[in-house]
């Protein structure tokens, strides 16, 4: 239950950072609230220890999307409905747009935000595999200044990040891939909509002279946190995407995931599925003309 909690709706980003920097009470940042509000009602230990609730959904600085020369900067409070519908995101970051369109329900997409999705860092977070293969960087601010980190360096464990208690994510900077790249995002849930991911996979592929010039692969839900599979990416480089090679690569992917997770109750069905999906995605991407 939500009891004994102070609520703040700061006028601007500067005021938000000052409230966050006040000692003595744990704060929660709320934008969409799709994780925090259910967590508070369920008396989740992650949320109920907080005594300050700071709303940021109304702050203009956190609700912008700007196309720069080499990247798109997305405000931390931008929701998934905007991401899925934005023509610039759809053109330059199609995997992220696709993932955004599959988050929860229409009502959830209208509220849930891009930063909230990776700050909550659930293993099933839909935006994480695309953001990882796009090599997103996170802009972080506090009263002490601002800095950036790759998203991969912020994720520390299931439902945990390395953000400090007085820090606020202000935007996500997603580099725009150059010519020659093509990709796909896959999500498997127990139903077609309003579904939590059981398996998610994002793949970017670049070919040159019928060989794989570069590859980026990230998975979610099958590992404790979404992760780039660099070993599998390295195996791809310079290889011809023949059926025999792609089958071997799918086996390697299964072994790589198993080395991360160990045997789990879900391994017997998740591992064959993600291997087959990976093989199918790579086959499709290798045949696609860019």
Secondary structure, DSSP 8 states (H G I E B T S, - for coil): ---S-EEE--SSHHHHHHHHT-SSS-EEEESS-TTHHHHHHTT-HHHHT--EEEE-TT-GGGS-EEE-SSEEEEETT-BHHHHHH-HHHHHH-HHHHHHHHTSS-HHHHHH-BHHHHHHHT-TT-HHHHHHHHTT-EEEEEETTEEEEEEHHHHEEETTEE---TT-EEEEEEEE---TTEEEEEEEE-SSSSS---SEEEEEEEEEETTEEEEEEEEEESSSSS-EE-HHHHHHHTT----HHHHHHHHHHHHHHHHHHH-S-TTHHHHHHHHHHHHHHHHHHHHH---
